[in-house]
């Protein structure tokens, strides 16, 4: 990292970091010129280094993380898309206990919420060591930001989706209410983990949701991610933008 970059990082600017969902607020930073720092793991080669004995951040990123300033984590948050975005080989549905009134397709295989929870926890397990590393290395307070809700309309014929990522599944998206319930359950698991770690959690902004709780169509970037306008709402909810 250059001397100028180190000086900027030490100026007290908040730091955003994480996986793919950090790109929405980063898009806002570029468009609006907000004075914030950001680290997107997917575009930082070797951002996370794994050794036989430890997981660590790349040295220059670790230096930025160690600065005494607020850090907003977008680590993980995609377990619901991994499990539920693309249709399953055994199409399933389940009852979400906190919202049993949500639509239930009885023509699909009905599974227990515990089975869905276990699958989400298995997917999310890869992110727990990263979050714990962040909490150990952070120079300032950390806040975890929840993932955006799913979109309602997901048209497999129109979406540019990398189907090669799911070669063993049908080329179709799961029904909207199944995706929504999986997102609700996944978000609740993230929030519970944050409580256990005494880590503040900020959910998706209420104004980003449509009347049914899905992501507003004008805030979607693609079938799995939100856009910069959603990022602006997140930054406002975090008190980082007017």
N, C-alpha and C positions, 0 to 999 in steps of 0.2 A: 504494500500500500504506500502511495506517495506521501511526502510530508504534508502536502496540501490536504489530501484525503484524511490523514490522521488529525489534522487541525480541525477539519469540518466535523469529523466524528466526535471530537472532544468538545465541541461547542455546545453540547447539551441537547442536540436534536434527538427526537425520539427515533427508535430503530424498529422497523418492521422486518420480520424474517419468517421464512418457512417454505412450504411446498407450493403447489400450483395456485392455491387460493390467494396467495399474497400478490399475485399479478394484477388483480382487480384494483386494489388501492395503489399499486405502483403505476398503473396506467393513469390514475388521477394525478399522481405526483408529476408525471411527465407533462400532462396536459395543462395543469393549473400552476405548475412551478412551485409547489409547496416545498418548504425547506425541511425535508425529512430524509433520513437514511433508510436504505432498504437492502436486504439480502434475499435473493431468490435461489434456493438450493439447486433447482433444476438447471439453472443457467450459470452456475458457478462450478467449474470442473474441480472435482475433489473437495467439495465444500465440507464433506464429512469423511474423515480418514479413519479406517478401521485397522487396528493393529491386533496382533494375537492377544493382547492383554487389555485393550481399551478402545473406546470410540472417542474421537476428538474432532474439533473443528479445525479447518485449515488455519494455519498460524495467523494470517492477516485478518481472517474473519473473526478468529478468537479475540484479537486485539480490539476489534470494533465492538464485540459483544461484552467485553470486560469494562467498557466505559460506563461511568455512573450516569445513567439516563434511563428513561422508561423504555421497555422493550415489549413489543406487541407480537405475540407468536401466532403464526398461521401454520404451525407444524401439523402434518397429517390432515385430518378432516375429509378424507376421501374414501373411508371404509364403506360408506353407504353406496357410493357409485361402483366400487369394485364388486360388491355383493349384489346390488340390486338394479343397476342401470340397464345392463343388457339382460335380456330374457334368459331365464335359467333353463337347463335341459329338462328339469322337472319343475314346471311352473308352479309357484307356491304363493300362498297368501297366509296372513295370520291376523289375530286380533291384538291390537295395541291396548294394553290394559287401561292406560290413562285416557284413551279416546275410543272406547268400544263401539261408538256410534259410526265410526268411519266405514266407508264401503268395504264389503268383504265379498270376494268372488268365490263362491262355493264350488265352482267348476274346476278351480285350481286345487292342488294338493294343500290341505290346511295343515300347517305346522305350528308348533308352540312358539311363543315369544322367547322362551328360554333357548330354543334351538337357533333362532335368528340372532339373539344376543351373543351366544357363544361364537357364531361365525363372525360377527362384527368384531368381537374382542380378539379373535385369532388374527384378523387382518390388521387391526389397530396395534397389535403388540409390537410391531417393528418401529413404531413411533415413540413408544414410551421411553426407551433409552435416550433418544434424542432430546426429548423434553426434559428428562432428568439431568442430562448433560447441560442443557441451557440453564436450568435452575442453579446448577453448581457454578457455572462460569459467568453468569450475568453480573454485570457491575451495578445494575439498577433493578428496580421492580419489574416483574414480568406479568403480563396479562395474556391469557389465551383467548383467541377469537374463534368463535364457532363457524362452521361452514355455511354457505348459502343454501337455501332450500332447492329442491329440484324444480325443473320447469314442468309445466303441465303437458304441453304438446312436445312429443319426441317422435319425429317422423324418420324412420330408418332410411327411407328413400331420399330424403332431402338433407339430412345431417351428414357432415363430413366427419365420420367417426372412424378411428383406426381399428377396424374389425380384426386386424391381425393380432391385437392384444387379447382377444377372446376367441381363439380359433376353435375351441370345443363347444361354443355356444351358438344358438341360432342368430342369424343376422336380423335381430329385432330388439326393440327396447321393451322393458317390462311396463305393464300398465301404470298410469300415473299414481293411483292411490297406493299401490304396492311400494313404489319408489318413495312416496311421501312418508309412509309409515316407517320404512327402513331408515330414512333420514331422521325422523323424529327420535327413533330409538337410538341411533348412532349419536346424535347430539346429546341426548340424555346421558349416555355412557361417558362422553367426553366431559360433560359438566360434573358428573359424579367423580371422575378421576381428579378433576381440578379441585373439588372440595376436599378430597383425601390429601392432596398436596398443599392445601391452603393457598391455592392459586386462583386469583380472580378470573372469572369467565364472562365473556360478553357474547351474547347470542346474535344471530342475524337481526338487523334492524327491522322493527315491525313495519315500517313504511315501505320496505322492499318486498313485502308479501302481498299477493293478491287476496281476494275475498275468501279463497279456500286454503290459504296458507302456502301456496306455491310461489316461486319466484316470479315477480312481474315480468311480462314478456319483453318490455323495453329495457330490462336490466340484464338480459341474458347475452352472453358472448357466444356460447355454444351449448350443446346439450348437457355438459357437465360443469360449466363454469359461468360466473357472472362477469359483467363488463366494468368499465371504468366508472360509469354512473352509479353502479352498485358500490364500487370502491369508495366513491365520494360519500355515500351514506354511511359506510362503515367508519370512515375517518371522522365524520361528524359525530357519530355515536361515541367514538373514542375521545372526542374533544380535541382532535388534531386538525380540524378544518372548520371554517365558518359555516 
